[in-house]
């Protein structure tokens, strides 16, 4: 059994309250810069379902790093342009420890 701390995947599913997906992607420059400065950040991927729902998947080095960044984001980035475009109704956020990963 490995003593390695499992990475964590943050998954946020939401719809936009206003603006287009293209405008939302452009508005994420500040969020991306903020994420890159967070301890444990590895990568971020934004995907769009056919029905317009968006999925934001962020990979973290550990579950603790993911939870710490999520708490800080609510304090530090809540008023960013990108965050104000998100419809809070129906927003779902979860964090899960990675148990299998292949590339």
MOZIHU-V740255 format. One record per residue. N is the residue number from 1. RES is the residue in three letters. NEAR is the number of other ideal C-beta (glycine too) atoms within 8 Angstrom. Layout:
n: [N/N]
res: [RES/RES]
near: [NEAR/NEAR]
//
This chain:
n: [1/2/3/4/5/6/7/8/9/10/11/12/13/14/15/16/17/18/19/20/21/22/23/24/25/26/27/28/29/30/31/32/33/34/35/36/37/38/39/40/41/42/43/44/45/46/47/48/49/50/51/52/53/54/55/56/57/58/59/60/61/62/63/64/65/66/67/68/69/70/71/72/73/74/75/76/77/78/79/80/81/82/83/84/85/86/87/88/89/90/91/92/93/94/95/96/97/98/99/100/101/102/103]
res: [UNK/UNK/UNK/UNK/UNK/UNK/UNK/UNK/UNK/UNK/UNK/UNK/UNK/UNK/UNK/UNK/UNK/UNK/UNK/UNK/UNK/UNK/UNK/UNK/UNK/UNK/UNK/UNK/UNK/UNK/UNK/UNK/UNK/UNK/UNK/UNK/UNK/UNK/UNK/UNK/UNK/UNK/UNK/UNK/UNK/UNK/UNK/UNK/UNK/UNK/UNK/UNK/UNK/UNK/UNK/UNK/UNK/UNK/UNK/UNK/UNK/UNK/UNK/UNK/UNK/UNK/UNK/UNK/UNK/UNK/UNK/UNK/UNK/UNK/UNK/UNK/UNK/UNK/UNK/UNK/UNK/UNK/UNK/UNK/UNK/UNK/UNK/UNK/UNK/UNK/UNK/UNK/UNK/UNK/UNK/UNK/UNK/UNK/UNK/UNK/UNK/UNK/UNK]
near: [2/3/3/4/6/9/12/16/12/15/12/11/9/12/9/13/7/4/7/6/9/6/9/13/8/7/13/10/7/11/12/9/8/12/11/7/6/11/7/12/14/7/6/10/7/10/7/9/8/4/4/9/9/14/11/12/12/14/11/15/10/11/11/7/14/15/10/11/16/11/8/9/10/8/7/7/11/8/5/11/7/11/10/7/12/11/9/6/4/7/10/8/8/6/11/7/7/10/4/4/5/3/2]
//
